[in-house]
Amino acid sequence: MAASLVSWDDVEVYGDQGGTGATNTVAVIGAGLVGSLTASMLAGHGYDVDVYEYRSDIRAQTVVQGRSINMTIAKRGLDSLERVGIKDAVLAESIPLYGRMIHNLDGSTYPVPYGVKDQATYSISRSEINKLLISHAENHPNVKIHFEHKLENVDIKRSRVDFGGERGSKTFGTVISADGSFSKTRGKFLRDTSFNFSQEYIDALYIELSIQPDEKGQSKMELNYLHIWPRGHFMLIGETYL
């Protein structure tokens, strides 16, 4: 999976149209990869940012819930990381992948380079890069991250977000929705605005397998490749990470 990390195709943005939120205040719904990196970008431009995440803080979890599929970061992702000053920290936790390693049915393999010489994408655990991005965002004095805040409702016209009960509600100058495939704000858009949306499921399921190191602690596959087992109606993909 190649990650651009922040693509405005991944977020919905709506602004204050009659609410009382200060124009330089932004609420970001979701502290995943897109939400946490967006918070850092906005903070660098002087905005006061509140990030709301329905999960608990993943940095305090021994086992992070959800799919742990690795990320491979290419140039667009690296450019985004560099813009907020976290590129080197992420690369320190990554493994460069110089190409694809194709695994044939007979057990033979052959490499397909991504480019020339040291051109590479970089493999990193999704949860690890998320932790780095959350910590980096939190280091900005004008960013506050609120965990265990499940969005209950949103007033699109007034940029008002409601978390129910004691969590209450608050109005912002702008709200950016980065709360994933089951986005509550997207559902609100579908009901309240002329908002086009389509969704299509593939006829395959997801399963995660783990290949443990050998008795010497060494990887059983070549480290610096994205391993692929193409089989026509399905495909296995293997990556290494620190």
N, C-alpha and C positions, 0 to 999 in steps of 0.2 A: 504494500500500500504506500503510495507516494503521498506525502503530506505537504500541502501548501501552508498549513497551519492557520493562516487567516485569509479567508476568501470571503468577500462580501456576499457571495452566493449563499453562505452558510448562516447569515444573520438577517434578521428583520429589524429595521430601525424605524421608530416612530417618535415624533416630537410633540411638545406641549402645545396644545391648541385651545387654551382656555383654562388650564390648570394653574397652580400656584408654584410650580417648581422653578428654581433659579435656572437660568439658561445655561450655566456652566456646570450643572449637575447631571450626571449620567448614571443610570442603573443598567447593569449588565446582568442578564438572567442566564445563569450557568457558569460554573468555574472550571469547565473542561479546557481543552487546548485552545479553542477559539476564544472563549470568554476571558480566560486569564491573560492571554496575550493581548487581546483587545484592551483590557484594563490598563496594561502597562503602556500601550501606545497612547491611549487617551490621557493618562496621567502625565506623560511626557509633553503633552500639548497644553497642560495646565488645567485640565478638567478635574473636578471632584467626582470620584467614581465609587459607587457601591456595587459590589458583586454579590449576587444571591445564588446559593447552591443548595439543592435539596438534600444532598448527601452530607454525611459527617466529613470531617477533614481527613482526606486520604493519607496525609502525611503521618497521622497517628494510628493508622490501621496496619495490622500485621499482614492480613490478606485483603487486598483491594477487591471489592465486589465488582462484577461485570466482566466482560470479555477483555482479555489482557493481550490481544493481538499487538504485535510489534508495529512500530512506525518506521518507515524508511523516509528520510528527509532528503529532498532534492534541493535544487537551487532556490526555488521560490520560498521554501521553508527556511532555508539558511538566511536568505535576505531579510525575511521578517524577524528572525531571531537577532540578526545583527543590528537591525534598526532600534531594538530596545536594549541592546547591550548584553545579551545572554548567550550569544552564539558559542563562545569558547567554553562556557560551562556545560552546554549541551553536548558539544563535540567530545568533551572529556569523558562523558558517559556513553559514548556511541562507538560503534564499530564500522569502519568504512567497508562498503561493498563495491567491488570493482566490476561486477558483472553478474550475470545469471549463470548458475550451474544447472544444466539440464540433465535429468536422470532418466535414462531409457529403460524400457521394459526388461532388457537383458542385463541390467545392472551397470552398464557402462555410463560414463558421464562425459560431458564436454562443456567448456565455458563459452559464454557469449558476452564479451566485454561491453560495458556501457559506453566507453569512449576510448580515449588514448591515455596512456601513461597513468597518472594519478587521479583521473576523473572518476568520481564515485558518488553514490548515495550513502546515507549513514543510517544504520540500524540502531534503534533505541527502544527500550520498553516504554509502552504507552503510559503506564502509571508513573514511571520515573520522570519522563519529560513533563507530565502534568504536575508532579510535585515541584519540579524546578520552576515551572512557569507560575504556579501559585505563590511560591516563596518570593520570586522576583517581583510579582505584582504587589505583594504585601509589603515589600521594602519601600514602596513609594508612600510618602506621608499623606498623600491625597487619595489613597485607595484603602477602602475597608471591605473585607470579605466576610460575609455572613453565611455560616454553614447551617445546615438543618433548617433551611427556609424554603419550604415548598410553596411555589406560586399557586394561589387559589383562583385569582381573577386579575384581569388587567383592563383598565379603561384606556382604550387606544387614543381617543381624542384628547384626553387630559394627561396622558403619560403617567397614570397612577397605577401602582402595583399593590396588590393586596395579598397578604400571606395568612390571613385568617387568625382568629383568636387573639392571643396575647402578642403575636407577631405584628398585628396591625397592618396599616397601609401607609404609603408615602408617595408623594408626587415629585417627579423629576423634570428637568428640562428636556431630556431625551432618554428613551429606553431602547436598549439593544438586546434583542433576543438571540441567545446562543445556547438554547436548551435542548438541542438534539432532535432526533428523528420523531420523537413523540411530543414535540413542542406544544405547550399549552397556549402560548401566544399565537402560534400559527393557527390553531383551532379558532381562536378569537377573531383573527383576521378573516377566516373563512366565513364566519357568521356575520361580521359587522361591516366588511368592505368588499369591493370588487377585486378579489384576490384570487388569482389562478393558482391551482395546485394539483399535481398529479403524483401518484404513487404506484409503483409496480413491484411485485415480489418475484424473485427468481425461484426456479424450481429446484433449489438445493438448500441443504441445511449446513450449519456451522458446527465444527467440532475442533477442539484444540488438543493436540498431542505434544508430549514433551520427550525429547531425546536427551537422556542424562549423559554427563561426561563419562569417560572410561575410568578404570580403576586408578589411573594416574592423574585424574582431574582434567584430562585433555578432551577437547571437542572431538566427537566422532565424525564430524563433517568439516570440510574446509571452511574456515571462519569468514573469509572476506568475500563471500558470494551469497546471493539470494538463490536458494536452492528450489528448484521447480520440478515437480513430477507431472508432466502433462499427460492426461489420459483420455482426452476426447470429451466425454460427458462430465468429467470433473477434473479438478487440479489440486494438488497438494503444494503448499508453499512453506518453506522452512527458512527461518532467519536466526542468527545468533545475536546475543546481546550480553552486556556485562552484568 
